Amino acid sequence: DAPKKKTFIVFFETFFRNFWKFIPLNLVYIAITLPVLTNGLANVGITNVARNTARDKHSFGLSDFFETIKKNFKQGLLAGIINTVILFLITFSVWFYYTGKGTFAVIGLGISLAMLFVFTVMNFYLWTLIITFKFTLKQAYKNSFKFVFINMLKNLLCLVVRILIIAVNVAIIFLSGRYW
């Protein structure tokens, strides 16, 4: 009958309880994502371990990571390749329209940035859908696209928080560079 803890506090309790399990897991994740086309495999593995940890279910870390990769090898590899190609095309499109001049360039840049937003948020859901349900890849992409608009406010908040975390990390790296 104890009062329920705040989600924020539960997050940090779970994080610190599993901190040392995530160190080797992240090192393996980085090693697998270095050849860019295999990043989908690493994403399905890390998503499964993170999901189980968030649900407070037991996870063996690396063994669960590799087991999930084996189970979802085809979809993970293909989704990783598709995501790499799409991200390259969208990034090129943003650069192309950003360096252009005129109304057409401004409209193209706006559309490209909107596509980048949608694609980025789709990846919040894609990997979880792949490992949780027996969807085809087309169904997983379709449902993750729908979730972008169904949860728009939460997605915007998550994206802003992720951007802030990345900005803080980059700032720390540049500020600590003075002392090297």
Number of C-alpha atoms within 10 A of each C-alpha: 3 4 5 7 8 8 9 8 10 12 12 12 12 14 15 11 11 14 11 10 15 18 11 12 19 14 10 16 20 13 13 17 16 11 9 11 18 20 23 27 28 26 25 31 28 25 20 23 23 18 15 16 18 14 10 10 10 11 17 11 20 19 13 17 24 18 13 22 23 14 13 18 19 14 21 27 20 17 26 23 18 14 18 16 13 14 16 12 14 18 15 13 19 21 13 14 20 15 11 14 9 8 9 11 16 15 12 17 20 15 16 22 17 13 17 19 15 18 19 16 21 22 17 17 19 24 25 18 20 22 22 11 9 11 14 12 17 10 14 23 21 13 16 23 18 15 18 22 14 11 10 13 11 12 20 14 11 14 16 12 12 12 12 12 12 12 12 12 12 12 12 11 11 11 10 10 9 7 6 4
